[in-house]
Every structure is written in structure tokens, then in C-alpha cells.
């Protein structure tokens, strides 16, 4: 562990310690705790992943800036826990006061709060707290869709503010109104940055209030604002574009509007070794309307060698575009905002084993500035995660393929999948947007195109000397691993469905053959199988006929229990863990 980082971090964490939450009596929380046996049953199914720091990857000012950003991340992680469950922080603090419950504390970490997913896939409290509700803690306790829909029907004007992606919904009680206004009085910056909010709060009677995140979590957000500005001040000289992004993002968090920071993030040319995803972006945790975003922070360290290699091979993407199996004179931009990073630490909604981040989501920002792509190399090549993939691959294929897979294969296949989104058909032949023309099938085709362009590009990169034979074979093997399914996909699962289509196409073209409940790979047929399916996908996108696209999906998603079912069963039997606990050297944690 590097000393400067850990010392600076611990002092910042002490500064940032939580106050303000009403303390729950520990007895009630602990009285409802699972037995040690129950906790152990989940622990036995939990994979432990440790992410070490890359030594000497940061300059001295970057190490100091990283400590500030890690402190900001810890604080946003607390906000995330609070967004998920009203008693999450009280439960965590109760566990901290009872070191004998160390296993429960580990479970709390795996589950991001006091609600566990059981081995039967139920969600139940493992401490004495209220059960999880769809309202989480971003709508009033007990809120239902029926009640809110009825409110929107009676007050249509309130809908946009209440379903804003960066605000919580509260009951419009006099106490809640008073508390929100008191926050604006205490922090004039928040008042200034939310024109009209004070008047809306004052006028609210009965029904619901929309309270922006910066007001609902004011102390936390202002703490994070200070940390981002402190980090920026340390980087002004060596990485001015990153410093500008951090300052803008700090202001974004106070305003609950990320346009400025996102523009600086996506289009900035950072000259140092750090990058960071900061704020609330993804809506997966909102079980009521799917619109509320949840907080995260990822601190990333540039993988200089791989980023340089990527930049060099991206110089050739016009040649790859020109070689794609469709008629086009499209000119592509080789200035794609993609970089290869190692995760230092993930916080909040981002904690886990994500392999790539692609943001922002809002279409007006994506259209104006593009989206930044952050490939996470140390997750893609993490030995335990790779071992799980390899076990499934070995179970699914005949013995001769043992050893075909390598961590590098997954890394380069994923990397070129992301670049693949920038190549090929981007509008229908008659000029319509793909989303508009193909609707619910647009995503499936776009993801399949990116998968296939990656495999197609691997051959091109090999032929011009950028990939050696071993890397080409590893990317090809990972292309097969990727499409094999452990369960039959539902049609509403676009990724799994397009993977099954590839599996079936590869069987049809003789790239794969069934062999005693397993699969044999005929690599000599790889290029033809990939090119022909890619040509079909590009034609469906260019044609823009949703009916034809759905027919294609229907035709290529058959599932034969004696072929697919047999392979799926063998793969399922290799699963040893279901949950993951990630620890980070950057946070001073031990393996
Ligand atoms: Zn994709």
C-alpha cells in the first residue's frame, strides 16, 4: 500500500464522518439478525476479489488528488446506501459497534445494505430492519405506483418535477417543507442554483414534494464538492483538462444538472493518469418508475501501455470500416473517447465487477458530445473472475479446447466491441434513426453488430500485425464463450437473445458442432461465420424494417434441449459462487 495515499485518505475520512442520521436503537436491529449459519451459507457462495494498486502509476500530486477523490467516493457510497434503504446507515453503524458480528458486516458489504438476496433468490432483511419496498428510500415510505399515478392524473403539472431523475419524492408535510427550506436558507448556493425551487416548496400543500438530491443530501454533496475542488487544485498544472472537469462536476452536483461536467468529461483530453466517473447516472435501482438515478464514483488509473496500443490501432479504423461486409462510403472519426484503465476503487452503484463504463446516457448529451468509454482492464483480467469463465468454457467445449481462453482474449474482445459501436450502419438506408425504425429490436441488433465487428476487426488487426496468433485465437475463443448461455434467454433480454442468435448461426455455419453434449470449435470456419452474420445484421439495420428484424430474431432463437440444454446444464454445474465481494488496496484493505 502506498503510504501517502492511505495516510491522506484516513485523515479525510475522519473529516467526513457521518452525522445527522437519527440513531436507531441497536437492540432492535441486532435482535432481528440472522444466525451465523444463515450468514455462512451466503458467505460460502461469495467470490472474494481483491484489486491491488498498480505500483508507481501515479505522480505525487495525483496520489494526493486520488486521496481526495476516494474520500468523495466513500461519502457518495453512504448516500447510495441511504438511497436504497431508510435504515441502511443505522444498520451499518450498529454493526460497527458490534465487532463480534464481523460476518454480518461482510454480508452487509456484499449486499450493499441490510437486505440479502437468498440462495432461493428472495430479498429479505438479515438484520432487524423493515423489508425492502419498491419505493426504496427515494419515494415516501410505502409509496405505490397506483397512489402516485392517481396523483399525476389529478395534478398532471406535478409529474415532470416528481419524476426528475435527480430528486427524491417526499410527502408534502409541513415538517418536510420546513426542512427543505431550512436547507436553502443554510446554503444560499443551493437556493441560487435551483431557480423556482423555494417558491415550489412554499406552495406545496398536500400530496408530494420533489426535493433535489443536492438539497436532500446537502451535507454530503457539499463535502464532495469540497473534495473535487481540492483534487482539481492539485492537478491544475499537470492535468488541466481533468482539473476543469472536476470543478465543473462539483458545480453539477450542487445544481443536479450534469451537462457542463459531462461535456468536459467526454471531450476533454486528459494528460495525466487519473479518470473518474462521479455522480448519479444509472436508474437500475429504482423499482417504482425506473427514473431515479443512484450515486456512484469510480476512481480509475490509466493503463498507459494498453491505452497507447489502442490509440495506435484505432488509427486504422477507417480500413476496418471499409472492409465491413456492406456497401457504404462512410467516413469514420478515429478520435473516439475510449481509454483502458485499472479500477482503483468503485463506490455506490458502481461497486462490483463492471467491465466497461459508457456514459452519459441522456441522448441530448450523447448527440452533442458523444459518450466516453472506460475499459476496466484489471476487472477483465482478474484471475478469479477469469477462472469462473474458464470453468464454464471448459465444461461447454471438448477437451481439445482447454487452454484456448485467456484473460487477454476477453480484454481485447470487449475493447473492440466498444469500438465496434462506432462502425457500420448508423442510420437506415432512407435516413431514419435506428432506434426510431427498429424500436425494441434496435438495441439487440446494435449489440450483436458490436460483438461481430469486434471479431471481424480481430482478423484485420491480426493481418496487419497488431494482434499475434495467440491473441487472435484468444479473442476468437472468447467470442465463443460469450455466446454460450447457462439458461434459455427470454425475448426481453436483448444481450442474451443476440448471443443465442450467434450461437445458432455458428452451429448452422459449422463453426460449432455438437459433440456428445459438448461443443467443438472449427476455427477455420470462423471468418466466414462472422462475416456472413455481420452482413445479415448490417442489412437488417440498413433496411430499418422492424417486422423483418423480428422475423430474423424469431428464426434464429430456437433452443434444442439436447444441444443447448445439455451445454447449459454442464456450464451451470461449474458455478461455485453467486455473489462477489470486492476489496481494494486503494482503500487500505488487505487481500
Ligand atoms: Zn455494447
Boltz pocket constraint, residues with backbone or C-beta under 6 A from the ligand:
constraints:
  - pocket:
      binder: B
      contacts: [[A, 417], [A, 418], [A, 421], [A, 446], [A, 447], [A, 450]]
      max_distance: 6.0
